[in-house]
Amino acid sequence: MSTNTGTRLQLLDGDSAVMTELQRVLEDAPTYAERVTGAPPGKADAQSTFSILPPDKSYDDKFVFGVYDDGQMIGCVDLIRGFPQPQTAHLGLLLIAESHQRRGHGKAAYRAVEDIVRSWGACTQVRIGVVRTNAEVLQFWHALGFVATGEVKPYRYASVVSETVILIKPLDDGHQRQLVAPSIGR
């Protein structure tokens, strides 16, 4: 199995071709969908990825990225700036299509997320929530330096009744590794 060498993020604009690509990626991750929704991926998941916002946030603070390798979208990232506190970036989703998993793309995509968050200048930590029915991913997040905050929230989606475990990772000051400036706007 080959390993990742060229994973990159690209800010998505939501046009119809992008939405079709994003929907394909989401449909190529049925295990994730089954774990958190109890059902296969839905036909409107790409649209939902673009439209769902946390309370008191605007679309100026919501960023949806495609994860690309060799010119092909293989994953996606949903990132909210300044939620739930101004110094926190909330990573709502980092998903790699199952046919591209276990090749280093998730780790590379997350490192790019950190670079983007640092470029904002205001966020000093990244926060995620992991639904316990998808606990298999906790090892991945722990390996990247995330720790549980002790905060646990009830989770319910259709037939899935579970909890969401909140994890956080403080960002270093950027001097511990050389940063590559992200080529995205906003």
LUMRO-543047 format. One record per residue (C-alpha): z, y, x; residue number from 1; chain; residue in three letters. Coordinates in Angstrom, 2 decimals. Each point is the difference from the previous one (the first is absolute). Layout:
<rec><c3>Z</c3><c2>Y</c2><c1>X</c1><num>NUM</num><chaine>A</chaine><residu>ALA</residu></rec>
...
END
This chain:
<rec><c3>0.00</c3><c2>0.00</c2><c1>0.00</c1><num>1</num><chaine>A</chaine><residu>MET</residu></rec>
<rec><c3>-1.00</c3><c2>3.37</c2><c1>1.44</c1><num>2</num><chaine>A</chaine><residu>SER</residu></rec>
<rec><c3>2.43</c3><c2>2.88</c2><c1>0.28</c1><num>3</num><chaine>A</chaine><residu>THR</residu></rec>
<rec><c3>-0.40</c3><c2>3.61</c2><c1>-1.05</c1><num>4</num><chaine>A</chaine><residu>ASN</residu></rec>
<rec><c3>-1.49</c3><c2>2.45</c2><c1>2.45</c1><num>5</num><chaine>A</chaine><residu>THR</residu></rec>
<rec><c3>-1.45</c3><c2>2.78</c2><c1>-2.15</c1><num>6</num><chaine>A</chaine><residu>GLY</residu></rec>
<rec><c3>2.09</c3><c2>0.52</c2><c1>-3.13</c1><num>7</num><chaine>A</chaine><residu>THR</residu></rec>
<rec><c3>-0.14</c3><c2>3.58</c2><c1>-1.27</c1><num>8</num><chaine>A</chaine><residu>ARG</residu></rec>
<rec><c3>1.05</c3><c2>1.96</c2><c1>-3.08</c1><num>9</num><chaine>A</chaine><residu>LEU</residu></rec>
<rec><c3>-2.27</c3><c2>2.25</c2><c1>-2.01</c1><num>10</num><chaine>A</chaine><residu>GLN</residu></rec>
<rec><c3>1.13</c3><c2>2.33</c2><c1>-2.76</c1><num>11</num><chaine>A</chaine><residu>LEU</residu></rec>
<rec><c3>-1.68</c3><c2>-1.09</c2><c1>-3.23</c1><num>12</num><chaine>A</chaine><residu>LEU</residu></rec>
<rec><c3>-1.55</c3><c2>2.47</c2><c1>-2.41</c1><num>13</num><chaine>A</chaine><residu>ASP</residu></rec>
<rec><c3>-0.12</c3><c2>-2.12</c2><c1>-3.16</c1><num>14</num><chaine>A</chaine><residu>GLY</residu></rec>
<rec><c3>-3.75</c3><c2>0.06</c2><c1>-0.57</c1><num>15</num><chaine>A</chaine><residu>ASP</residu></rec>
<rec><c3>-1.48</c3><c2>-3.00</c2><c1>-1.80</c1><num>16</num><chaine>A</chaine><residu>SER</residu></rec>
<rec><c3>-1.19</c3><c2>-1.85</c2><c1>3.13</c1><num>17</num><chaine>A</chaine><residu>ALA</residu></rec>
<rec><c3>3.44</c3><c2>0.38</c2><c1>1.60</c1><num>18</num><chaine>A</chaine><residu>VAL</residu></rec>
<rec><c3>1.71</c3><c2>-1.15</c2><c1>-3.19</c1><num>19</num><chaine>A</chaine><residu>MET</residu></rec>
<rec><c3>-2.21</c3><c2>-3.11</c2><c1>-0.05</c1><num>20</num><chaine>A</chaine><residu>THR</residu></rec>
<rec><c3>0.91</c3><c2>-0.79</c2><c1>3.62</c1><num>21</num><chaine>A</chaine><residu>GLU</residu></rec>
<rec><c3>3.70</c3><c2>0.60</c2><c1>-0.65</c1><num>22</num><chaine>A</chaine><residu>LEU</residu></rec>
<rec><c3>-0.07</c3><c2>-2.22</c2><c1>-3.09</c1><num>23</num><chaine>A</chaine><residu>GLN</residu></rec>
<rec><c3>-1.63</c3><c2>-2.77</c2><c1>2.07</c1><num>24</num><chaine>A</chaine><residu>ARG</residu></rec>
<rec><c3>2.78</c3><c2>0.27</c2><c1>2.60</c1><num>25</num><chaine>A</chaine><residu>VAL</residu></rec>
<rec><c3>2.72</c3><c2>-0.13</c2><c1>-2.66</c1><num>26</num><chaine>A</chaine><residu>LEU</residu></rec>
<rec><c3>-1.63</c3><c2>-3.03</c2><c1>-1.62</c1><num>27</num><chaine>A</chaine><residu>GLU</residu></rec>
<rec><c3>-0.06</c3><c2>-1.70</c2><c1>3.41</c1><num>28</num><chaine>A</chaine><residu>ASP</residu></rec>
<rec><c3>3.81</c3><c2>0.08</c2><c1>0.01</c1><num>29</num><chaine>A</chaine><residu>ALA</residu></rec>
<rec><c3>0.86</c3><c2>-2.21</c2><c1>-2.99</c1><num>30</num><chaine>A</chaine><residu>PRO</residu></rec>
<rec><c3>3.21</c3><c2>-1.36</c2><c1>1.56</c1><num>31</num><chaine>A</chaine><residu>THR</residu></rec>
<rec><c3>1.50</c3><c2>3.50</c2><c1>0.16</c1><num>32</num><chaine>A</chaine><residu>TYR</residu></rec>
<rec><c3>-1.00</c3><c2>0.73</c2><c1>-3.60</c1><num>33</num><chaine>A</chaine><residu>ALA</residu></rec>
<rec><c3>1.45</c3><c2>-3.30</c2><c1>-1.23</c1><num>34</num><chaine>A</chaine><residu>GLU</residu></rec>
<rec><c3>3.29</c3><c2>0.63</c2><c1>1.81</c1><num>35</num><chaine>A</chaine><residu>ARG</residu></rec>
<rec><c3>0.56</c3><c2>3.53</c2><c1>-1.31</c1><num>36</num><chaine>A</chaine><residu>VAL</residu></rec>
<rec><c3>-1.71</c3><c2>-0.08</c2><c1>-3.40</c1><num>37</num><chaine>A</chaine><residu>THR</residu></rec>
<rec><c3>-0.06</c3><c2>-3.67</c2><c1>-0.93</c1><num>38</num><chaine>A</chaine><residu>GLY</residu></rec>
<rec><c3>-3.77</c3><c2>0.24</c2><c1>-0.55</c1><num>39</num><chaine>A</chaine><residu>ALA</residu></rec>
<rec><c3>-3.23</c3><c2>0.17</c2><c1>1.98</c1><num>40</num><chaine>A</chaine><residu>PRO</residu></rec>
<rec><c3>-1.22</c3><c2>3.43</c2><c1>1.10</c1><num>41</num><chaine>A</chaine><residu>PRO</residu></rec>
<rec><c3>-1.01</c3><c2>2.18</c2><c1>-2.94</c1><num>42</num><chaine>A</chaine><residu>GLY</residu></rec>
<rec><c3>-3.42</c3><c2>1.58</c2><c1>-0.49</c1><num>43</num><chaine>A</chaine><residu>LYS</residu></rec>
<rec><c3>1.50</c3><c2>3.53</c2><c1>0.15</c1><num>44</num><chaine>A</chaine><residu>ALA</residu></rec>
<rec><c3>2.19</c3><c2>-0.46</c2><c1>3.08</c1><num>45</num><chaine>A</chaine><residu>ASP</residu></rec>
<rec><c3>-2.13</c3><c2>2.33</c2><c1>2.15</c1><num>46</num><chaine>A</chaine><residu>ALA</residu></rec>
<rec><c3>0.30</c3><c2>2.77</c2><c1>-2.60</c1><num>47</num><chaine>A</chaine><residu>GLN</residu></rec>
<rec><c3>3.75</c3><c2>-0.59</c2><c1>-0.27</c1><num>48</num><chaine>A</chaine><residu>SER</residu></rec>
<rec><c3>0.34</c3><c2>0.26</c2><c1>3.78</c1><num>49</num><chaine>A</chaine><residu>THR</residu></rec>
<rec><c3>-1.53</c3><c2>3.49</c2><c1>-0.17</c1><num>50</num><chaine>A</chaine><residu>PHE</residu></rec>
<rec><c3>1.81</c3><c2>1.20</c2><c1>-3.10</c1><num>51</num><chaine>A</chaine><residu>SER</residu></rec>
<rec><c3>3.63</c3><c2>-1.19</c2><c1>0.17</c1><num>52</num><chaine>A</chaine><residu>ILE</residu></rec>
<rec><c3>2.39</c3><c2>2.72</c2><c1>1.18</c1><num>53</num><chaine>A</chaine><residu>LEU</residu></rec>
<rec><c3>3.77</c3><c2>0.05</c2><c1>0.35</c1><num>54</num><chaine>A</chaine><residu>PRO</residu></rec>
<rec><c3>1.98</c3><c2>2.53</c2><c1>-2.04</c1><num>55</num><chaine>A</chaine><residu>PRO</residu></rec>
<rec><c3>-0.28</c3><c2>3.64</c2><c1>1.07</c1><num>56</num><chaine>A</chaine><residu>ASP</residu></rec>
<rec><c3>-2.89</c3><c2>-0.61</c2><c1>2.42</c1><num>57</num><chaine>A</chaine><residu>LYS</residu></rec>
<rec><c3>-3.57</c3><c2>1.30</c2><c1>-0.18</c1><num>58</num><chaine>A</chaine><residu>SER</residu></rec>
<rec><c3>-3.27</c3><c2>-1.39</c2><c1>1.23</c1><num>59</num><chaine>A</chaine><residu>TYR</residu></rec>
<rec><c3>0.25</c3><c2>2.44</c2><c1>2.94</c1><num>60</num><chaine>A</chaine><residu>ASP</residu></rec>
<rec><c3>2.64</c3><c2>-2.37</c2><c1>1.41</c1><num>61</num><chaine>A</chaine><residu>ASP</residu></rec>
<rec><c3>-1.77</c3><c2>-3.30</c2><c1>-0.81</c1><num>62</num><chaine>A</chaine><residu>LYS</residu></rec>
<rec><c3>-2.34</c3><c2>-1.60</c2><c1>2.52</c1><num>63</num><chaine>A</chaine><residu>PHE</residu></rec>
<rec><c3>-2.00</c3><c2>-3.18</c2><c1>-0.51</c1><num>64</num><chaine>A</chaine><residu>VAL</residu></rec>
<rec><c3>-1.63</c3><c2>-1.41</c2><c1>3.11</c1><num>65</num><chaine>A</chaine><residu>PHE</residu></rec>
<rec><c3>-2.38</c3><c2>-2.85</c2><c1>0.56</c1><num>66</num><chaine>A</chaine><residu>GLY</residu></rec>
<rec><c3>0.79</c3><c2>-2.30</c2><c1>2.89</c1><num>67</num><chaine>A</chaine><residu>VAL</residu></rec>
<rec><c3>-3.28</c3><c2>-0.70</c2><c1>1.79</c1><num>68</num><chaine>A</chaine><residu>TYR</residu></rec>
<rec><c3>-1.09</c3><c2>-2.47</c2><c1>2.62</c1><num>69</num><chaine>A</chaine><residu>ASP</residu></rec>
<rec><c3>-3.54</c3><c2>-0.07</c2><c1>1.32</c1><num>70</num><chaine>A</chaine><residu>ASP</residu></rec>
<rec><c3>-1.16</c3><c2>2.36</c2><c1>-2.76</c1><num>71</num><chaine>A</chaine><residu>GLY</residu></rec>
<rec><c3>1.39</c3><c2>-2.12</c2><c1>-2.83</c1><num>72</num><chaine>A</chaine><residu>GLN</residu></rec>
<rec><c3>2.95</c3><c2>0.91</c2><c1>-2.22</c1><num>73</num><chaine>A</chaine><residu>MET</residu></rec>
<rec><c3>2.52</c3><c2>-2.83</c2><c1>0.45</c1><num>74</num><chaine>A</chaine><residu>ILE</residu></rec>
<rec><c3>3.15</c3><c2>1.61</c2><c1>-1.35</c1><num>75</num><chaine>A</chaine><residu>GLY</residu></rec>
<rec><c3>1.62</c3><c2>3.08</c2><c1>-1.45</c1><num>76</num><chaine>A</chaine><residu>CYS</residu></rec>
<rec><c3>2.97</c3><c2>2.30</c2><c1>0.40</c1><num>77</num><chaine>A</chaine><residu>VAL</residu></rec>
<rec><c3>1.73</c3><c2>2.12</c2><c1>-2.65</c1><num>78</num><chaine>A</chaine><residu>ASP</residu></rec>
<rec><c3>2.16</c3><c2>2.70</c2><c1>1.59</c1><num>79</num><chaine>A</chaine><residu>LEU</residu></rec>
<rec><c3>2.09</c3><c2>2.74</c2><c1>-1.62</c1><num>80</num><chaine>A</chaine><residu>ILE</residu></rec>
<rec><c3>1.09</c3><c2>3.00</c2><c1>2.07</c1><num>81</num><chaine>A</chaine><residu>ARG</residu></rec>
<rec><c3>3.53</c3><c2>1.30</c2><c1>-0.58</c1><num>82</num><chaine>A</chaine><residu>GLY</residu></rec>
<rec><c3>1.35</c3><c2>-2.67</c2><c1>-2.34</c1><num>83</num><chaine>A</chaine><residu>PHE</residu></rec>
<rec><c3>2.74</c3><c2>-0.49</c2><c1>-0.99</c1><num>84</num><chaine>A</chaine><residu>PRO</residu></rec>
<rec><c3>1.24</c3><c2>2.67</c2><c1>2.45</c1><num>85</num><chaine>A</chaine><residu>GLN</residu></rec>
<rec><c3>-2.10</c3><c2>2.58</c2><c1>1.86</c1><num>86</num><chaine>A</chaine><residu>PRO</residu></rec>
<rec><c3>0.56</c3><c2>-1.76</c2><c1>3.36</c1><num>87</num><chaine>A</chaine><residu>GLN</residu></rec>
<rec><c3>-1.15</c3><c2>-3.39</c2><c1>-1.33</c1><num>88</num><chaine>A</chaine><residu>THR</residu></rec>
<rec><c3>-3.48</c3><c2>-1.47</c2><c1>-0.30</c1><num>89</num><chaine>A</chaine><residu>ALA</residu></rec>
<rec><c3>-0.08</c3><c2>-2.79</c2><c1>-2.58</c1><num>90</num><chaine>A</chaine><residu>HIS</residu></rec>
<rec><c3>-2.39</c3><c2>-2.83</c2><c1>0.77</c1><num>91</num><chaine>A</chaine><residu>LEU</residu></rec>
<rec><c3>-0.75</c3><c2>-1.34</c2><c1>-3.48</c1><num>92</num><chaine>A</chaine><residu>GLY</residu></rec>
<rec><c3>-2.49</c3><c2>-2.62</c2><c1>1.17</c1><num>93</num><chaine>A</chaine><residu>LEU</residu></rec>
<rec><c3>-1.45</c3><c2>-1.38</c2><c1>3.19</c1><num>94</num><chaine>A</chaine><residu>LEU</residu></rec>
<rec><c3>-2.23</c3><c2>-2.88</c2><c1>-1.00</c1><num>95</num><chaine>A</chaine><residu>LEU</residu></rec>
<rec><c3>-2.44</c3><c2>-2.03</c2><c1>2.06</c1><num>96</num><chaine>A</chaine><residu>ILE</residu></rec>
<rec><c3>-2.49</c3><c2>-2.26</c2><c1>-1.79</c1><num>97</num><chaine>A</chaine><residu>ALA</residu></rec>
<rec><c3>1.09</c3><c2>-3.62</c2><c1>0.40</c1><num>98</num><chaine>A</chaine><residu>GLU</residu></rec>
<rec><c3>-3.19</c3><c2>-0.95</c2><c1>1.82</c1><num>99</num><chaine>A</chaine><residu>SER</residu></rec>
<rec><c3>0.96</c3><c2>2.51</c2><c1>2.74</c1><num>100</num><chaine>A</chaine><residu>HIS</residu></rec>
<rec><c3>3.75</c3><c2>-0.62</c2><c1>0.27</c1><num>101</num><chaine>A</chaine><residu>GLN</residu></rec>
<rec><c3>1.81</c3><c2>-1.27</c2><c1>3.10</c1><num>102</num><chaine>A</chaine><residu>ARG</residu></rec>
<rec><c3>-2.41</c3><c2>1.71</c2><c1>2.39</c1><num>103</num><chaine>A</chaine><residu>ARG</residu></rec>
<rec><c3>2.05</c3><c2>3.10</c2><c1>0.86</c1><num>104</num><chaine>A</chaine><residu>GLY</residu></rec>
<rec><c3>-1.61</c3><c2>2.31</c2><c1>-2.55</c1><num>105</num><chaine>A</chaine><residu>HIS</residu></rec>
<rec><c3>3.23</c3><c2>0.65</c2><c1>-1.91</c1><num>106</num><chaine>A</chaine><residu>GLY</residu></rec>
<rec><c3>1.90</c3><c2>0.94</c2><c1>3.14</c1><num>107</num><chaine>A</chaine><residu>LYS</residu></rec>
<rec><c3>-2.84</c3><c2>2.23</c2><c1>1.21</c1><num>108</num><chaine>A</chaine><residu>ALA</residu></rec>
<rec><c3>-0.30</c3><c2>1.65</c2><c1>-3.42</c1><num>109</num><chaine>A</chaine><residu>ALA</residu></rec>
<rec><c3>3.74</c3><c2>0.68</c2><c1>-0.08</c1><num>110</num><chaine>A</chaine><residu>TYR</residu></rec>
<rec><c3>-0.13</c3><c2>1.59</c2><c1>3.47</c1><num>111</num><chaine>A</chaine><residu>ARG</residu></rec>
<rec><c3>-2.77</c3><c2>2.29</c2><c1>-1.28</c1><num>112</num><chaine>A</chaine><residu>ALA</residu></rec>
<rec><c3>2.21</c3><c2>0.86</c2><c1>-3.00</c1><num>113</num><chaine>A</chaine><residu>VAL</residu></rec>
<rec><c3>2.76</c3><c2>1.08</c2><c1>2.39</c1><num>114</num><chaine>A</chaine><residu>GLU</residu></rec>
<rec><c3>-2.45</c3><c2>2.22</c2><c1>1.87</c1><num>115</num><chaine>A</chaine><residu>ASP</residu></rec>
<rec><c3>-1.07</c3><c2>1.64</c2><c1>-3.26</c1><num>116</num><chaine>A</chaine><residu>ILE</residu></rec>
<rec><c3>3.59</c3><c2>0.53</c2><c1>-1.12</c1><num>117</num><chaine>A</chaine><residu>VAL</residu></rec>
<rec><c3>0.88</c3><c2>1.56</c2><c1>3.36</c1><num>118</num><chaine>A</chaine><residu>ARG</residu></rec>
<rec><c3>-3.00</c3><c2>2.33</c2><c1>-0.27</c1><num>119</num><chaine>A</chaine><residu>SER</residu></rec>
<rec><c3>1.48</c3><c2>1.47</c2><c1>-3.20</c1><num>120</num><chaine>A</chaine><residu>TRP</residu></rec>
<rec><c3>2.90</c3><c2>1.33</c2><c1>2.04</c1><num>121</num><chaine>A</chaine><residu>GLY</residu></rec>
<rec><c3>2.55</c3><c2>-0.16</c2><c1>-2.82</c1><num>122</num><chaine>A</chaine><residu>ALA</residu></rec>
<rec><c3>0.69</c3><c2>-3.71</c2><c1>-0.44</c1><num>123</num><chaine>A</chaine><residu>CYS</residu></rec>
<rec><c3>2.35</c3><c2>-1.74</c2><c1>2.41</c1><num>124</num><chaine>A</chaine><residu>THR</residu></rec>
<rec><c3>0.16</c3><c2>-3.41</c2><c1>-1.66</c1><num>125</num><chaine>A</chaine><residu>GLN</residu></rec>
<rec><c3>-2.09</c3><c2>-2.48</c2><c1>-1.96</c1><num>126</num><chaine>A</chaine><residu>VAL</residu></rec>
<rec><c3>1.41</c3><c2>-1.74</c2><c1>-3.08</c1><num>127</num><chaine>A</chaine><residu>ARG</residu></rec>
<rec><c3>-1.27</c3><c2>-3.13</c2><c1>-1.75</c1><num>128</num><chaine>A</chaine><residu>ILE</residu></rec>
<rec><c3>1.09</c3><c2>-2.16</c2><c1>-2.89</c1><num>129</num><chaine>A</chaine><residu>GLY</residu></rec>
<rec><c3>-0.47</c3><c2>-3.75</c2><c1>0.08</c1><num>130</num><chaine>A</chaine><residu>VAL</residu></rec>
<rec><c3>0.20</c3><c2>-1.95</c2><c1>-3.24</c1><num>131</num><chaine>A</chaine><residu>VAL</residu></rec>
<rec><c3>2.14</c3><c2>-3.10</c2><c1>0.59</c1><num>132</num><chaine>A</chaine><residu>ARG</residu></rec>
<rec><c3>-2.68</c3><c2>-2.23</c2><c1>-1.52</c1><num>133</num><chaine>A</chaine><residu>THR</residu></rec>
<rec><c3>-2.11</c3><c2>1.10</c2><c1>3.00</c1><num>134</num><chaine>A</chaine><residu>ASN</residu></rec>
<rec><c3>2.82</c3><c2>-0.47</c2><c1>2.54</c1><num>135</num><chaine>A</chaine><residu>ALA</residu></rec>
<rec><c3>-2.30</c3><c2>-1.94</c2><c1>2.34</c1><num>136</num><chaine>A</chaine><residu>GLU</residu></rec>
<rec><c3>-1.16</c3><c2>3.39</c2><c1>1.34</c1><num>137</num><chaine>A</chaine><residu>VAL</residu></rec>
<rec><c3>3.48</c3><c2>1.09</c2><c1>1.09</c1><num>138</num><chaine>A</chaine><residu>LEU</residu></rec>
<rec><c3>-0.43</c3><c2>-1.67</c2><c1>3.39</c1><num>139</num><chaine>A</chaine><residu>GLN</residu></rec>
<rec><c3>-3.11</c3><c2>2.15</c2><c1>0.60</c1><num>140</num><chaine>A</chaine><residu>PHE</residu></rec>
<rec><c3>1.84</c3><c2>3.21</c2><c1>-0.88</c1><num>141</num><chaine>A</chaine><residu>TRP</residu></rec>
<rec><c3>3.08</c3><c2>-0.90</c2><c1>2.04</c1><num>142</num><chaine>A</chaine><residu>HIS</residu></rec>
<rec><c3>-2.22</c3><c2>-0.70</c2><c1>3.02</c1><num>143</num><chaine>A</chaine><residu>ALA</residu></rec>
<rec><c3>-1.39</c3><c2>3.54</c2><c1>-0.34</c1><num>144</num><chaine>A</chaine><residu>LEU</residu></rec>
<rec><c3>3.52</c3><c2>1.45</c2><c1>0.12</c1><num>145</num><chaine>A</chaine><residu>GLY</residu></rec>
<rec><c3>0.86</c3><c2>0.43</c2><c1>-3.69</c1><num>146</num><chaine>A</chaine><residu>PHE</residu></rec>
<rec><c3>3.60</c3><c2>-0.59</c2><c1>-1.07</c1><num>147</num><chaine>A</chaine><residu>VAL</residu></rec>
<rec><c3>1.49</c3><c2>-0.46</c2><c1>-3.45</c1><num>148</num><chaine>A</chaine><residu>ALA</residu></rec>
<rec><c3>1.81</c3><c2>3.09</c2><c1>-1.30</c1><num>149</num><chaine>A</chaine><residu>THR</residu></rec>
<rec><c3>2.24</c3><c2>-1.98</c2><c1>-2.34</c1><num>150</num><chaine>A</chaine><residu>GLY</residu></rec>
<rec><c3>-1.77</c3><c2>1.61</c2><c1>-2.96</c1><num>151</num><chaine>A</chaine><residu>GLU</residu></rec>
<rec><c3>-1.31</c3><c2>-2.53</c2><c1>-2.51</c1><num>152</num><chaine>A</chaine><residu>VAL</residu></rec>
<rec><c3>-1.78</c3><c2>0.97</c2><c1>-3.21</c1><num>153</num><chaine>A</chaine><residu>LYS</residu></rec>
<rec><c3>-0.78</c3><c2>-2.12</c2><c1>-3.04</c1><num>154</num><chaine>A</chaine><residu>PRO</residu></rec>
<rec><c3>-3.66</c3><c2>-1.03</c2><c1>-0.26</c1><num>155</num><chaine>A</chaine><residu>TYR</residu></rec>
<rec><c3>-1.89</c3><c2>-1.14</c2><c1>-3.06</c1><num>156</num><chaine>A</chaine><residu>ARG</residu></rec>
<rec><c3>-3.72</c3><c2>-0.48</c2><c1>-0.46</c1><num>157</num><chaine>A</chaine><residu>TYR</residu></rec>
<rec><c3>-1.19</c3><c2>-2.10</c2><c1>-2.93</c1><num>158</num><chaine>A</chaine><residu>ALA</residu></rec>
<rec><c3>1.62</c3><c2>-3.43</c2><c1>0.50</c1><num>159</num><chaine>A</chaine><residu>SER</residu></rec>
<rec><c3>1.34</c3><c2>0.79</c2><c1>3.49</c1><num>160</num><chaine>A</chaine><residu>VAL</residu></rec>
<rec><c3>3.67</c3><c2>0.99</c2><c1>0.04</c1><num>161</num><chaine>A</chaine><residu>VAL</residu></rec>
<rec><c3>1.32</c3><c2>0.66</c2><c1>3.48</c1><num>162</num><chaine>A</chaine><residu>SER</residu></rec>
<rec><c3>1.37</c3><c2>2.71</c2><c1>2.28</c1><num>163</num><chaine>A</chaine><residu>GLU</residu></rec>
<rec><c3>-1.52</c3><c2>2.41</c2><c1>2.47</c1><num>164</num><chaine>A</chaine><residu>THR</residu></rec>
<rec><c3>1.69</c3><c2>0.17</c2><c1>3.38</c1><num>165</num><chaine>A</chaine><residu>VAL</residu></rec>
<rec><c3>-0.34</c3><c2>3.40</c2><c1>1.67</c1><num>166</num><chaine>A</chaine><residu>ILE</residu></rec>
<rec><c3>-0.66</c3><c2>0.07</c2><c1>3.75</c1><num>167</num><chaine>A</chaine><residu>LEU</residu></rec>
<rec><c3>-0.35</c3><c2>2.95</c2><c1>2.32</c1><num>168</num><chaine>A</chaine><residu>ILE</residu></rec>
<rec><c3>-1.22</c3><c2>0.65</c2><c1>3.51</c1><num>169</num><chaine>A</chaine><residu>LYS</residu></rec>
<rec><c3>0.89</c3><c2>3.18</c2><c1>1.89</c1><num>170</num><chaine>A</chaine><residu>PRO</residu></rec>
<rec><c3>-2.93</c3><c2>1.25</c2><c1>2.05</c1><num>171</num><chaine>A</chaine><residu>LEU</residu></rec>
<rec><c3>0.40</c3><c2>0.65</c2><c1>3.69</c1><num>172</num><chaine>A</chaine><residu>ASP</residu></rec>
<rec><c3>-0.81</c3><c2>3.46</c2><c1>1.30</c1><num>173</num><chaine>A</chaine><residu>ASP</residu></rec>
<rec><c3>-3.48</c3><c2>-1.10</c2><c1>1.06</c1><num>174</num><chaine>A</chaine><residu>GLY</residu></rec>
<rec><c3>0.79</c3><c2>-0.10</c2><c1>3.70</c1><num>175</num><chaine>A</chaine><residu>HIS</residu></rec>
<rec><c3>0.63</c3><c2>-3.73</c2><c1>0.11</c1><num>176</num><chaine>A</chaine><residu>GLN</residu></rec>
<rec><c3>-3.70</c3><c2>-0.78</c2><c1>-0.29</c1><num>177</num><chaine>A</chaine><residu>ARG</residu></rec>
<rec><c3>-3.17</c3><c2>1.97</c2><c1>0.29</c1><num>178</num><chaine>A</chaine><residu>GLN</residu></rec>
<rec><c3>-1.29</c3><c2>1.21</c2><c1>-3.36</c1><num>179</num><chaine>A</chaine><residu>LEU</residu></rec>
<rec><c3>-3.63</c3><c2>0.03</c2><c1>-1.05</c1><num>180</num><chaine>A</chaine><residu>VAL</residu></rec>
<rec><c3>-0.52</c3><c2>2.93</c2><c1>-2.33</c1><num>181</num><chaine>A</chaine><residu>ALA</residu></rec>
<rec><c3>-1.17</c3><c2>-1.30</c2><c1>-3.39</c1><num>182</num><chaine>A</chaine><residu>PRO</residu></rec>
<rec><c3>-3.37</c3><c2>1.28</c2><c1>-1.15</c1><num>183</num><chaine>A</chaine><residu>SER</residu></rec>
<rec><c3>0.94</c3><c2>0.68</c2><c1>-3.60</c1><num>184</num><chaine>A</chaine><residu>ILE</residu></rec>
<rec><c3>0.45</c3><c2>3.22</c2><c1>-1.89</c1><num>185</num><chaine>A</chaine><residu>GLY</residu></rec>
<rec><c3>2.29</c3><c2>1.48</c2><c1>-2.64</c1><num>186</num><chaine>A</chaine><residu>ARG</residu></rec>
END
